[in-house]
Amino acid sequence: MSNLADKTQYKALSIIANMVREFERLHYLDMTKTDDYDACQARNLLEGIIQSNGYRINYDNKIKHPLLKDRDNGK
């Protein structure tokens, strides 16, 4: 699945951020309660990976970079 390393690459985090942004499109679609719960869990887990690496997702479509450095990450 991936190469294990001491630090997650920015490119990997960018791909995950784009995946999380795609979850926003589910908001307008019909889903069962169970599927909605599972999708929310998956989104939260992916967003947690980004946050634990000191970034946050950029939802501004005018800016190309999907990640922003989190200044308040406490590290």
Secondary structure as the mmCIF struct_conf table of DSSP 4:
data_model
#
loop_
_struct_conf.conf_type_id
_struct_conf.id
_struct_conf.beg_label_comp_id
_struct_conf.beg_label_asym_id
_struct_conf.beg_label_seq_id
_struct_conf.end_label_comp_id
_struct_conf.end_label_asym_id
_struct_conf.end_label_seq_id
BEND BEND1 ASP A 6 LYS A 7
HELX_RH_AL_P HELX_RH_AL_P1 TYR A 10 PHE A 23
HELX_RH_3T_P HELX_RH_3T_P1 GLU A 24 TYR A 28
BEND BEND2 LEU A 29 LEU A 29
HELX_RH_AL_P HELX_RH_AL_P2 LYS A 33 SER A 52
TURN_TY1_P TURN_TY1_P1 ASN A 53 GLY A 54
STRN STRN1 TYR A 55 ILE A 57
TURN_TY1_P TURN_TY1_P2 ASN A 61 LYS A 62
BEND BEND3 ILE A 63 LYS A 64
BEND BEND4 PRO A 66 PRO A 66
STRN STRN2 LEU A 67 LYS A 69
TURN_TY1_P TURN_TY1_P3 ARG A 71 ASP A 72
BEND BEND5 ASN A 73 ASN A 73
#
